[in-house]
């Protein structure tokens, strides 16, 4: 079973590396959006899937990263590729600020607070006109590297792909490390985690910071890709979409974040004829996922492969 994700990811990497130059420009743009959605979903999965804290404010962190990177570029004069990690760090600081008052909250109460955080960020982006230019949004300068200008979707694709792979590798190492084991023990039982020496408060804060950092990085790259940002791109409904991605893909799984983020980011293209019902369809998909395959698509893969291995084992015994 463990070989399947590796083989799938290797094949996916080869396709993503060599195929885009031969694709239509709009398809390349969709691939960029899918990679950025995967980044945001991985960050959300770290805090919700691994550490067990329900976060419905991921769109707020993505928005902070996008606006921080853009403002640092156009008003402070910082090079885009230097402003990008700074914007992600600012988003991570916002994660710290929201984590501190939420340390004693769990379940639906934590979900409501983080959802309110996303709503507050959206309101600030609309109302603080001197900072964000309000509903009119901000034009983002085209990123460049020396004389090379990232002025097409294909030119921007490879930096996004490289950063996404690096951050996925980092996330995989984190969840497989002592930090990840502490997250999982805290998710299963905070009392048991404390009993074995896990400092629950510190790890809760760390999960918020990591989730916000990933969201901020996705937001900054999104700004450099579309070259225009406005508050409606980071609304509260987008947080529900991110949550749907990790539920459908599989919570507590980096591989599930890749599957869910990729599929759900491309799904709106197939639902263009149902534009007024997209939120309803996403909500329905979320409910059906929770009812019929609560472990996500990754859980279905695991179950099917386990059954096949069991049948092969029995046939071998016979």
Order of alpha helices (4+ residues) and beta strands (2+ residues): alpha-alpha-alpha-alpha-alpha-alpha-beta-beta-beta-alpha-alpha-alpha-alpha-beta-alpha-alpha-alpha-alpha
